Amino acid sequence: MLRSRADLTGRRLEHPRFAEEVFDTNVKLADEVVAVAAELAVEPGQVALAWVLARGEDVVPIPGTRHAAYLRENVGAFDDTLTPEQAARPAGIAERVEGDRALRPGAIGAEARLPDSAGS
């Protein structure tokens, strides 16, 4: 887990959520997810995925990974059930994260256009 900006490499150094002025705040928020994970004896990523899954049957997480071990961890989130209190904690955390979620915030949603109602 990232504990200081010295732990950052590559493009993360440019990412708005890892910027110097917001880094400490966001690390503290991540620590709250770690606390929920410790209560459940799972990994923090599994808590995040379980939280997304708990939001409804019409919500599907799309995690990405390059490592088989993380894929197995992600699949394990389907077995994790959060209590209403545990599910509320990540929701509150998500609302308090600082910094844009993308390097180019204006490009969010521009990657794939939805077809119009005429079926084009």
N, C-alpha and C positions, 0 to 999 in steps of 0.2 A: 504494500500500500504506500502511496505517496505521502511523505511526511513533511517534505520541504521542497522548495523550487529547485534545489540542487538535484533532486531525484528525477527531474524532467529531462527528456531527450526528444530530439526530432521536432515534429510539428506541434507537439504538446507545448513547447516553449512559446508558440505563437497563439495558442488557443485562449480565447477570452475567459474561460472558466478557470484557467490556471494563471491568469495575470496576477502580478505581484499584489495589487490592491484588493483582490478578492480571494486569493489563495487560502489564507488562514481561515476565513469564514467557511469556505467550501470544504476544507479538511474537517472542520468541526461538525459540519452537517454529515459528511461521510462517516464520521465516528458514530453518529446516531444510528446509521444503518448497520454498522458493525455491532453495535449493542443489541439490536434486534436479532441479528444473525447469531450472536452468542447465546441468546435466550433459547433459540431454536436448534442450536448446535449444527448450523449450516453455514455456508459461505455468504458474504454480503451480496454477491451477484444473484444468488438464489433468492434472497429476500426481495431484491428489486424485481426479478421476474415474477415471483409469487404475488407481489403487489400489483403488477400489471394484470396478471391472471385474475386477481380478485376484483378487478374493476368491472367485470361483466363478461358474459359469454360472447359478446360482440366485439371484444377487444383481444387482439392477438399480438403477443410480443414477437419481435423478429430480432433475436440476438445474433450477433456475428462473432465468429472466432476463427482463429487459424490453428488452434491446438485441440487435439482429441480430448485431452483432460478437461478443458473448459467446456467442450460440447457435452461431455458426461455430466459435468456440474450443472450446466444449463438445463438438461433434461431432468435432473433431480429436482428442479424447482416445481415441476408438475406434481410432485408428491408432497410439497410443503403447503400447509394451510395456515394462513395468518388469522389470529383472532381479530375481532373488530378493532380492538385497541392497537394491536401490532400493525394492522393495515392503515390505521389513521396516522401513525407516526411517519411512515415514508411519504404519505400524501402531504403532510405539513412540511416535511423537509424539501420536497420538490418545489414547493411554492417559495422557499427562501433561498434557493441556489442563486448565486450572483454571477453575472457575466453572460454574454450571449452564448447560445448553445452551438454555434457554428462559427468557423473562421470568417465566412461570408454570409452574415445573417440574411441579406437580401436575396440570396440564392435558395433559401429554404422554400420548398414547394415548387420550385421552378424546374426540378429535374424531370418530373413526369406530369404531363398535362392530362387531366381527365377528359374523356370524350364528352362532347356536348350532348344534349338530349336528343339531337337528330340522329345520333348513332355514328357520327363521323370518327 
